[in-house]
Protein backbone atom coordinates (compact mmCIF):
# COMPACT_ATOMS: atom_id res chain seq x y z
CA UNK A 1 0.00 0.00 0.00
CA UNK A 2 1.40 3.37 -0.99
CA UNK A 3 1.73 6.29 1.40
CA UNK A 4 -1.14 8.06 -0.35
CA UNK A 5 -3.44 5.03 -0.18
CA UNK A 6 -2.65 4.56 3.51
CA UNK A 7 -3.37 8.25 4.13
CA UNK A 8 -6.75 8.00 2.38
CA UNK A 9 -7.76 5.00 4.50
CA UNK A 10 -6.77 6.90 7.64
CA UNK A 11 -9.01 9.80 6.60
CA UNK A 12 -11.91 7.39 6.18
CA UNK A 13 -11.19 5.98 9.63
CA UNK A 14 -11.06 9.50 11.09
CA UNK A 15 -14.66 9.97 9.96
CA UNK A 16 -15.78 7.40 12.51
CA UNK A 17 -14.66 9.49 15.49
CA UNK A 18 -17.33 10.18 18.10
CA UNK A 19 -17.13 14.00 18.06
CA UNK A 20 -16.36 16.78 15.62
CA UNK A 21 -13.30 17.77 17.63
CA UNK A 22 -11.87 14.26 17.54
CA UNK A 23 -12.64 13.76 13.84
CA UNK A 24 -11.05 17.03 12.75
CA UNK A 25 -8.05 16.63 15.05
CA UNK A 26 -7.41 13.14 13.67
CA UNK A 27 -7.71 14.44 10.10
CA UNK A 28 -5.23 17.25 10.78
CA UNK A 29 -2.73 14.90 12.43
CA UNK A 30 -3.01 12.32 9.63
CA UNK A 31 -2.67 15.00 6.96
CA UNK A 32 0.40 16.54 8.60
CA UNK A 33 1.95 13.09 8.96
CA UNK A 34 1.29 12.32 5.30
CA UNK A 35 2.79 15.61 4.18
CA UNK A 36 5.88 15.27 6.38
CA UNK A 37 6.74 11.76 5.14
CA UNK A 38 7.85 12.90 1.69
CA UNK A 39 9.09 16.34 2.69
CA UNK A 40 12.79 15.37 2.47
CA UNK A 41 12.54 14.33 -1.19
CA UNK A 42 14.85 16.58 -3.23
CA UNK A 43 12.36 16.81 -6.10
CA UNK A 44 10.04 19.49 -4.69
CA UNK A 45 8.08 19.86 -7.94
CA UNK A 46 7.17 16.17 -7.95
CA UNK A 47 6.10 16.34 -4.32
CA UNK A 48 3.98 19.42 -4.94
CA UNK A 49 2.33 17.72 -7.92
CA UNK A 50 1.54 14.64 -5.82
CA UNK A 51 0.12 16.79 -3.02
CA UNK A 52 -2.06 18.70 -5.47
CA UNK A 53 -3.34 15.44 -6.99
CA UNK A 54 -4.18 14.09 -3.54
CA UNK A 55 -5.80 17.37 -2.61
CA UNK A 56 -7.94 17.26 -5.76
CA UNK A 57 -8.98 13.71 -4.89
CA UNK A 58 -10.03 14.85 -1.41
CA UNK A 59 -12.05 17.72 -2.90
CA UNK A 60 -13.83 15.20 -5.12
CA UNK A 61 -14.50 12.81 -2.24
CA UNK A 62 -15.71 15.70 -0.09
CA UNK A 63 -18.26 16.61 -2.76
CA UNK A 64 -19.47 13.01 -2.91
CA UNK A 65 -19.85 12.83 0.87
CA UNK A 66 -21.62 16.20 0.98
CA UNK A 67 -24.07 15.01 -1.67
CA UNK A 68 -24.79 11.86 0.32
CA UNK A 69 -25.24 13.84 3.56
CA UNK A 70 -22.29 12.35 5.46
CA UNK A 71 -21.44 15.44 7.51
CA UNK A 72 -18.90 13.62 9.69
CA UNK A 73 -16.73 12.74 6.70
CA UNK A 74 -17.19 16.22 5.23
CA UNK A 75 -15.76 17.66 8.47
CA UNK A 76 -12.77 15.34 8.14
CA UNK A 77 -12.15 16.34 4.53
CA UNK A 78 -12.53 20.05 5.37
CA UNK A 79 -9.90 19.74 8.12
CA UNK A 80 -7.55 17.86 5.77
CA UNK A 81 -8.02 20.47 3.04
CA UNK A 82 -7.17 23.27 5.47
CA UNK A 83 -3.84 21.57 6.23
CA UNK A 84 -3.20 20.97 2.53
CA UNK A 85 -3.78 24.67 1.79
CA UNK A 86 -1.16 25.66 4.35
CA UNK A 87 1.40 23.11 3.16
CA UNK A 88 1.03 23.68 -0.57
CA UNK A 89 1.26 27.44 -0.04
CA UNK A 90 4.46 27.01 1.96
CA UNK A 91 5.97 24.76 -0.70
CA UNK A 92 4.95 26.97 -3.59
CA UNK A 93 5.93 30.29 -2.01
CA UNK A 94 9.72 29.97 -2.34
CA UNK A 95 9.32 28.87 -5.97
CA UNK A 96 7.26 31.97 -6.73
CA UNK A 97 9.75 34.32 -5.13
C-alpha positions in Angstrom: 0.0 0.0 0.0 1.4 3.4 -1.0 1.7 6.3 1.4 -1.1 8.1 -0.4 -3.4 5.0 -0.2 -2.7 4.6 3.5 -3.4 8.2 4.1 -6.7 8.0 2.4 -7.8 5.0 4.5 -6.8 6.9 7.6 -9.0 9.8 6.6 -11.9 7.4 6.2 -11.2 6.0 9.6 -11.1 9.5 11.1 -14.7 10.0 10.0 -15.8 7.4 12.5 -14.7 9.5 15.5 -17.3 10.2 18.1 -17.1 14.0 18.1 -16.4 16.8 15.6 -13.3 17.8 17.6 -11.9 14.3 17.5 -12.6 13.8 13.8 -11.1 17.0 12.7 -8.0 16.6 15.0 -7.4 13.1 13.7 -7.7 14.4 10.1 -5.2 17.3 10.8 -2.7 14.9 12.4 -3.0 12.3 9.6 -2.7 15.0 7.0 0.4 16.5 8.6 2.0 13.1 9.0 1.3 12.3 5.3 2.8 15.6 4.2 5.9 15.3 6.4 6.7 11.8 5.1 7.8 12.9 1.7 9.1 16.3 2.7 12.8 15.4 2.5 12.5 14.3 -1.2 14.9 16.6 -3.2 12.4 16.8 -6.1 10.0 19.5 -4.7 8.1 19.9 -7.9 7.2 16.2 -8.0 6.1 16.3 -4.3 4.0 19.4 -4.9 2.3 17.7 -7.9 1.5 14.6 -5.8 0.1 16.8 -3.0 -2.1 18.7 -5.5 -3.3 15.4 -7.0 -4.2 14.1 -3.5 -5.8 17.4 -2.6 -7.9 17.3 -5.8 -9.0 13.7 -4.9 -10.0 14.8 -1.4 -12.1 17.7 -2.9 -13.8 15.2 -5.1 -14.5 12.8 -2.2 -15.7 15.7 -0.1 -18.3 16.6 -2.8 -19.5 13.0 -2.9 -19.9 12.8 0.9 -21.6 16.2 1.0 -24.1 15.0 -1.7 -24.8 11.9 0.3 -25.2 13.8 3.6 -22.3 12.4 5.5 -21.4 15.4 7.5 -18.9 13.6 9.7 -16.7 12.7 6.7 -17.2 16.2 5.2 -15.8 17.7 8.5 -12.8 15.3 8.1 -12.1 16.3 4.5 -12.5 20.0 5.4 -9.9 19.7 8.1 -7.6 17.9 5.8 -8.0 20.5 3.0 -7.2 23.3 5.5 -3.8 21.6 6.2 -3.2 21.0 2.5 -3.8 24.7 1.8 -1.2 25.7 4.4 1.4 23.1 3.2 1.0 23.7 -0.6 1.3 27.4 0.0 4.5 27.0 2.0 6.0 24.8 -0.7 5.0 27.0 -3.6 5.9 30.3 -2.0 9.7 30.0 -2.3 9.3 28.9 -6.0 7.3 32.0 -6.7 9.8 34.3 -5.1 
